[in-house]
């Protein structure tokens, strides 16, 4: 992703590092071929490791999405909350190893096996950083510490937790990076959002937030009515004065535009005014699109073309196994190709690699195949009937296959 495609290309790797990228004949002139083991991959394409810009690894032990395709979003949230309560009760009764810890480690391993090199993780308290360091998957992680709530008595503790998390010293050459995440407009009070925003600005760290995920969310913010009212009443946190029209998506986006990096998660129902606002901040505002989760909830057509027309940085995510059958970014890219046939493979490849790296505020080499950088390589093989065609004809075809190389 740092140049045009290379015909008959090769990547030379020593240990874990790329030492050369280019035409195979040129590389063999510069490096004695006798010193390398050569693997001929055939008629396929070597691409960078995937960047999964949005996921919730704590649900990686769920075998299949909760509910059914087209389930009402608020009913799905009820299932998420019920499952979390049952898991916590089971662990308390049996003194077993945290199911969340096991799920996170399983999710990291699954991601690695699917060719993912970097992720944007949404993590909830209690947060055990050993879940990420001991997994030994060598995945670069931007960990957004998520907070939510509407009880002011909890805000001082939440401020302490977030400040402590963001202020911890970053080891040299670390693959773990920190961020903050006010969950969503319906679950975070204005006071808590402002607190998270203030702490994030002080720490100069990225922020991720679920915004415009459903039409019901928009109805709650704009009219103070709809399915979310019943949900918040059920959870005992409904206060009609919280949703009197003063909290708006443009207002939230304006606040987020001040952060070092702002990742708008989903954005399924962003309108033209809001898209223009995001587009006005190309250096630090991005949108994470989760294609198969979008299909699971049977949302309206995603405004992807509107975003790309405005040159908004769009990246891909898997969301979680609570709404997705797996954590495979290549399959997300295939979903995009099937849903938006006018897009070029280059555009989709960017969404699955360097766009995610930019959105997460990660080193610029991530999402590329670069000399003097750690090797992160995937190989995509074409369908048998298209093997002689140019990759632009088959790169993300449904029958193309992706295999991690390194």
C-alpha positions as CSV (number, residue, x, y, z in Angstrom):
1,X,0.0,0.0,0.0
2,X,3.0,2.3,-0.4
3,X,3.0,2.2,-4.2
4,X,1.5,0.6,-7.3
5,X,1.1,-3.2,-7.5
6,X,4.2,-5.0,-8.5
7,X,4.0,-7.7,-11.2
8,X,6.1,-10.8,-10.3
9,X,6.7,-9.2,-7.0
10,X,8.6,-10.7,-4.0
11,X,9.1,-9.9,-0.4
12,X,12.4,-10.8,1.3
13,X,12.2,-11.5,5.0
14,X,14.9,-12.1,7.6
15,X,13.7,-13.2,10.9
16,X,10.6,-11.1,11.5
17,X,11.7,-8.1,9.4
18,X,11.2,-7.2,5.7
19,X,14.5,-6.4,4.1
20,X,13.4,-5.9,0.5
21,X,10.2,-5.4,-1.5
22,X,10.1,-5.4,-5.3
23,X,10.4,-7.3,-8.6
24,X,11.7,-10.8,-7.9
25,X,14.6,-10.5,-10.5
26,X,15.7,-7.2,-9.0
27,X,15.7,-8.6,-5.4
28,X,17.7,-11.6,-6.5
29,X,20.3,-9.2,-8.0
30,X,20.6,-7.3,-4.8
31,X,20.5,-10.3,-2.4
32,X,22.3,-13.6,-3.0
33,X,19.5,-16.0,-3.7
34,X,21.5,-18.9,-2.1
35,X,21.0,-17.2,1.3
36,X,17.2,-17.4,1.2
37,X,14.6,-20.1,1.2
38,X,12.4,-19.2,-1.8
39,X,8.6,-19.9,-1.7
40,X,6.8,-19.6,-5.0
41,X,3.2,-18.7,-4.3
42,X,1.9,-18.9,-7.9
43,X,-0.8,-16.7,-9.4
44,X,-1.9,-14.8,-6.3
45,X,-1.4,-11.5,-4.5
46,X,0.7,-10.6,-1.4
47,X,-1.0,-7.9,0.6
48,X,-0.4,-6.3,4.0
49,X,-1.7,-7.7,7.2
50,X,-5.3,-6.6,8.0
51,X,-6.2,-3.9,10.4
52,X,-9.4,-4.6,12.3
53,X,-10.3,-1.0,13.4
54,X,-13.3,-2.0,15.6
55,X,-13.9,-5.0,17.7
56,X,-15.1,-6.2,21.2
57,X,-12.9,-9.2,22.0
58,X,-14.7,-9.9,25.2
59,X,-17.5,-11.6,23.2
60,X,-15.1,-13.8,21.2
61,X,-16.4,-17.0,23.0
62,X,-19.9,-16.6,21.5
63,X,-20.3,-19.3,18.9
64,X,-22.9,-17.4,16.8
65,X,-24.5,-14.0,16.8
66,X,-27.1,-13.4,19.5
67,X,-30.6,-13.3,18.3
68,X,-31.5,-13.5,14.6
69,X,-30.9,-11.4,11.5
70,X,-33.0,-8.2,11.7
71,X,-33.4,-8.4,15.4
72,X,-34.4,-5.1,17.0
73,X,-31.3,-3.4,18.3
74,X,-32.7,-2.7,21.8
75,X,-33.7,-6.4,22.1
76,X,-30.1,-7.4,21.1
77,X,-28.7,-5.1,23.8
78,X,-31.0,-6.9,26.3
79,X,-29.4,-10.2,25.3
80,X,-25.9,-8.8,25.7
81,X,-26.6,-7.5,29.2
82,X,-28.3,-10.8,30.2
83,X,-25.3,-12.8,28.9
84,X,-22.9,-10.6,30.8
85,X,-24.8,-10.9,34.1
86,X,-25.0,-14.7,33.7
87,X,-21.3,-15.0,33.0
88,X,-20.4,-12.9,36.0
89,X,-22.7,-15.0,38.2
90,X,-21.2,-18.2,37.0
91,X,-17.6,-17.0,37.7
92,X,-18.6,-15.9,41.1
93,X,-20.2,-19.2,42.0
94,X,-17.4,-21.4,40.6
95,X,-14.3,-19.2,41.2
96,X,-13.4,-20.0,37.6
97,X,-11.0,-18.2,35.4
98,X,-12.6,-15.1,34.0
99,X,-14.5,-15.9,30.9
100,X,-13.8,-12.4,29.6
101,X,-10.0,-13.1,29.8
102,X,-10.4,-16.4,28.0
103,X,-12.5,-14.8,25.3
104,X,-10.1,-11.9,24.7
105,X,-7.2,-14.3,24.3
106,X,-9.2,-16.5,22.0
107,X,-10.2,-13.5,20.0
108,X,-6.6,-12.4,19.6
109,X,-5.6,-15.9,18.4
110,X,-8.5,-16.1,15.9
111,X,-7.7,-12.6,14.6
112,X,-4.0,-13.6,14.1
113,X,-5.0,-16.8,12.3
114,X,-7.2,-14.7,10.0
115,X,-4.3,-12.5,9.0
116,X,-5.0,-9.5,11.2
117,X,-2.0,-7.5,12.3
118,X,-3.6,-4.6,14.2
119,X,-6.9,-4.1,16.0
120,X,-8.9,-1.3,17.6
121,X,-10.2,-3.0,20.7
122,X,-13.0,-1.8,22.9
123,X,-12.3,-2.9,26.5
124,X,-14.5,-2.7,29.6
125,X,-13.6,-2.7,33.3
126,X,-12.3,-4.6,35.0
127,X,-9.4,-4.5,32.6
128,X,-6.5,-7.0,32.8
129,X,-3.7,-6.0,30.5
130,X,-2.2,-9.5,30.8
131,X,-5.0,-10.6,28.5
132,X,-3.3,-8.8,25.7
133,X,0.4,-9.3,26.6
134,X,0.2,-13.0,27.4
135,X,-1.7,-14.0,24.3
136,X,1.6,-13.9,22.4
137,X,-0.1,-13.2,19.2
138,X,2.0,-10.2,18.3
139,X,-1.0,-8.1,17.3
140,X,-0.6,-4.4,17.5
141,X,-3.5,-3.2,19.8
142,X,-5.1,0.2,20.2
143,X,-7.1,-0.5,23.4
144,X,-10.0,2.0,23.9
145,X,-11.1,1.9,27.6
146,X,-14.9,2.1,27.4
147,X,-17.0,3.9,29.9
148,X,-20.7,4.4,30.2
149,X,-23.3,5.4,32.8
150,X,-25.6,8.2,34.0
151,X,-25.0,8.1,37.8
152,X,-22.9,11.1,38.9
153,X,-21.8,9.3,42.1
154,X,-19.7,7.0,39.8
155,X,-18.0,9.8,37.9
156,X,-15.1,10.4,40.3
157,X,-14.1,6.7,40.3
158,X,-14.5,6.5,36.5
159,X,-12.2,9.6,36.1
160,X,-9.6,8.0,38.3
161,X,-9.7,4.7,36.3
162,X,-9.5,6.4,32.9
163,X,-6.7,8.8,34.0
164,X,-4.7,5.9,35.4
165,X,-5.1,3.8,32.3
166,X,-4.1,6.6,29.9
167,X,-1.2,7.9,32.0
168,X,0.7,4.6,32.3
169,X,4.1,4.7,30.7
170,X,4.4,3.3,27.2
171,X,7.3,0.8,26.9
172,X,9.7,1.4,24.0
173,X,8.7,-0.6,20.9
174,X,5.4,-1.6,22.5
175,X,2.6,-3.1,20.5
176,X,0.0,-1.9,23.0
177,X,-1.5,1.6,22.6
178,X,-4.2,3.3,24.7
179,X,-7.3,5.2,24.0
180,X,-10.7,6.1,25.5
181,X,-14.3,5.3,24.5
182,X,-17.4,7.0,25.7
183,X,-19.8,4.1,24.6
184,X,-22.7,5.8,22.8
185,X,-25.0,8.9,23.1
186,X,-27.8,6.8,24.7
187,X,-25.5,5.2,27.4
188,X,-23.2,8.1,28.3
189,X,-24.5,11.2,30.1
190,X,-23.4,14.6,28.9
191,X,-21.3,15.1,32.1
192,X,-19.6,11.8,31.7
193,X,-18.9,12.4,28.0
194,X,-17.4,15.8,28.8
195,X,-15.2,14.2,31.5
196,X,-13.9,11.5,29.2
197,X,-13.3,14.1,26.5
198,X,-11.3,16.3,28.9
199,X,-9.2,13.4,30.2
200,X,-8.5,12.3,26.6
201,X,-7.5,15.8,25.5
202,X,-5.1,16.0,28.4
203,X,-3.6,12.7,27.6
204,X,-3.5,13.4,23.8
205,X,-5.0,10.1,23.1
206,X,-7.5,8.8,20.5
207,X,-11.2,8.4,21.2
208,X,-13.7,6.0,19.7
209,X,-17.5,6.3,20.1
210,X,-20.5,4.4,18.6
211,X,-22.6,7.1,16.9
212,X,-25.7,7.0,14.6
213,X,-25.7,3.3,14.8
214,X,-29.5,3.0,14.6
215,X,-32.6,5.1,13.7
216,X,-33.8,4.5,17.2
217,X,-30.8,6.3,18.6
218,X,-31.5,9.3,16.4
219,X,-35.2,9.3,17.6
220,X,-34.1,9.3,21.2
221,X,-31.7,12.2,20.7
222,X,-34.0,14.3,18.5
223,X,-37.4,13.5,20.0
224,X,-36.8,11.8,23.4
225,X,-39.0,8.9,22.3
226,X,-38.8,5.4,20.8
227,X,-37.5,2.0,21.8
228,X,-34.6,3.3,23.8
229,X,-36.9,5.0,26.2
230,X,-38.3,1.6,27.3
231,X,-34.8,0.2,27.5
232,X,-33.5,2.9,29.7
233,X,-36.5,2.7,31.9
234,X,-36.0,-1.0,32.2
235,X,-32.4,-0.4,33.3
236,X,-33.5,2.2,35.8
237,X,-31.6,5.1,34.1
238,X,-34.3,7.0,32.3
239,X,-34.4,10.7,32.8
240,X,-36.4,12.7,30.3
241,X,-34.4,15.8,30.9
242,X,-31.3,14.0,29.5
243,X,-32.9,13.9,26.0
244,X,-34.6,17.2,25.5
245,X,-32.8,17.9,22.2
246,X,-29.8,19.6,23.7
247,X,-27.6,16.5,23.0
248,X,-27.1,16.1,19.3
249,X,-24.9,14.1,17.0
250,X,-23.4,17.3,15.4
251,X,-22.6,18.6,18.9
252,X,-20.9,15.3,19.8
253,X,-19.0,15.3,16.5
254,X,-17.8,18.9,17.1
255,X,-16.5,17.8,20.5
256,X,-14.7,14.8,19.1
257,X,-13.1,16.8,16.3
258,X,-10.9,18.4,18.9
259,X,-9.2,15.0,19.8
260,X,-6.0,13.7,18.5
261,X,-7.9,11.0,16.6
262,X,-11.6,10.4,16.6
263,X,-13.0,7.1,15.4
264,X,-16.8,7.2,14.6
265,X,-17.9,3.6,15.0
266,X,-20.7,2.4,12.6
267,X,-22.2,5.7,11.6
268,X,-25.0,3.8,9.8
269,X,-27.4,6.7,9.8
270,X,-25.2,9.8,9.6
271,X,-26.8,12.5,7.5
272,X,-25.2,14.9,5.0
273,X,-24.6,17.6,7.5
274,X,-22.8,15.2,9.9
275,X,-20.8,13.7,7.0
276,X,-19.7,17.2,6.0
277,X,-18.6,17.9,9.5
278,X,-16.5,14.7,9.6
279,X,-15.0,15.5,6.2
280,X,-14.0,18.9,7.4
281,X,-11.4,17.2,9.7
282,X,-9.6,14.7,7.4
283,X,-6.5,14.5,9.5
284,X,-8.1,13.2,12.7
285,X,-11.6,12.0,12.1
286,X,-12.4,8.5,10.6
287,X,-15.4,6.1,10.4
288,X,-15.3,2.4,11.1
289,X,-17.7,0.4,9.0
290,X,-18.6,-3.2,10.1
291,X,-20.2,-4.7,7.0
292,X,-21.4,-8.1,8.2
293,X,-22.7,-6.7,11.5
294,X,-24.5,-4.1,9.3
295,X,-26.1,-6.9,7.4
296,X,-27.0,-8.9,10.5
297,X,-29.1,-6.0,11.8
298,X,-30.5,-5.4,8.3
299,X,-29.8,-1.7,8.3
300,X,-30.5,0.5,5.3
301,X,-27.8,0.8,2.7
302,X,-24.6,2.0,4.3
303,X,-23.7,5.6,3.2
304,X,-20.2,4.4,2.1
305,X,-20.2,6.1,-1.3
306,X,-21.2,9.4,0.3
307,X,-18.3,9.1,2.7
308,X,-15.8,8.2,0.0
309,X,-17.0,11.1,-2.2
310,X,-16.2,13.4,0.7
311,X,-12.8,11.7,1.1
312,X,-13.6,10.6,4.6
313,X,-11.2,8.0,6.0
314,X,-13.3,4.8,6.1
315,X,-11.9,1.6,7.7
316,X,-13.2,-1.8,8.4
317,X,-14.1,-3.6,11.6
318,X,-15.7,-6.9,12.7
319,X,-17.6,-5.5,15.7
320,X,-17.9,-8.7,17.8
321,X,-19.0,-12.3,17.7
322,X,-22.2,-11.1,19.3
323,X,-23.2,-9.8,15.9
324,X,-20.8,-11.5,13.6
325,X,-19.9,-15.1,12.9
326,X,-16.1,-14.5,13.1
327,X,-13.4,-11.9,13.3
328,X,-12.1,-12.1,9.7
329,X,-11.4,-8.8,8.1
330,X,-10.9,-10.4,4.7
331,X,-14.6,-11.6,4.8
332,X,-15.6,-8.0,5.7
333,X,-13.7,-6.8,2.6
334,X,-15.5,-9.5,0.5
335,X,-18.9,-8.2,1.9
336,X,-18.0,-4.7,0.8
337,X,-17.0,-5.9,-2.7
338,X,-20.4,-7.7,-3.0
339,X,-22.4,-4.8,-1.7
340,X,-20.6,-2.1,-3.5
341,X,-19.5,-3.5,-6.9
342,X,-18.5,-0.1,-8.2
343,X,-15.7,0.1,-5.7
344,X,-12.2,-0.8,-6.9
345,X,-10.2,-3.5,-5.1
346,X,-7.6,-0.8,-4.3
347,X,-10.2,1.2,-2.4
348,X,-11.4,-1.8,-0.4
349,X,-7.8,-2.9,0.3
350,X,-7.1,0.5,1.7
351,X,-10.1,0.3,4.0
352,X,-8.8,-3.1,5.3
353,X,-5.2,-1.9,5.9
354,X,-3.8,1.6,5.9
355,X,-7.1,3.4,6.5
356,X,-7.5,1.5,9.8
357,X,-3.9,2.3,10.8
358,X,-4.6,6.0,10.3
359,X,-7.9,5.9,12.1
360,X,-6.3,4.2,15.2
361,X,-3.3,6.6,15.2
362,X,-0.9,3.8,14.8
363,X,2.6,3.9,13.2
364,X,2.4,4.6,9.5
365,X,4.2,1.4,8.5
366,X,1.2,-0.7,9.8
367,X,-1.0,-1.7,7.0
368,X,1.8,-1.7,4.5
369,X,4.6,-3.9,3.3
370,X,7.6,-1.8,4.1
371,X,11.4,-2.4,4.2
372,X,13.0,-2.4,7.6
373,X,9.6,-3.1,9.3
374,X,8.1,-6.2,10.9
375,X,6.7,-8.5,8.3
376,X,3.0,-8.8,8.2
377,X,1.9,-10.5,5.0
378,X,-1.2,-12.2,3.7
379,X,-1.6,-14.1,0.5
380,X,-4.8,-14.0,-1.6
381,X,-5.3,-16.8,-4.1
382,X,-7.8,-16.4,-7.0
383,X,-10.7,-18.7,-7.8
384,X,-9.7,-21.4,-10.2
385,X,-11.7,-20.0,-13.1
386,X,-10.1,-16.6,-12.8
387,X,-6.5,-17.6,-12.1
388,X,-5.2,-16.0,-15.3
389,X,-7.0,-12.8,-14.8
390,X,-5.6,-9.6,-13.3
391,X,-6.2,-9.2,-9.5
392,X,-8.5,-6.3,-10.0
393,X,-11.0,-9.0,-11.3
394,X,-10.9,-11.3,-8.4
395,X,-9.1,-9.9,-5.3
396,X,-12.2,-9.8,-3.1
397,X,-14.4,-12.3,-5.0
398,X,-16.4,-14.5,-2.7
399,X,-14.4,-17.6,-3.7
400,X,-11.0,-16.0,-3.3
401,X,-9.0,-17.3,-0.4
402,X,-6.7,-15.5,2.1
403,X,-3.9,-17.2,4.0
404,X,-1.5,-15.5,6.5
405,X,2.1,-15.8,5.4
406,X,4.0,-14.3,8.3
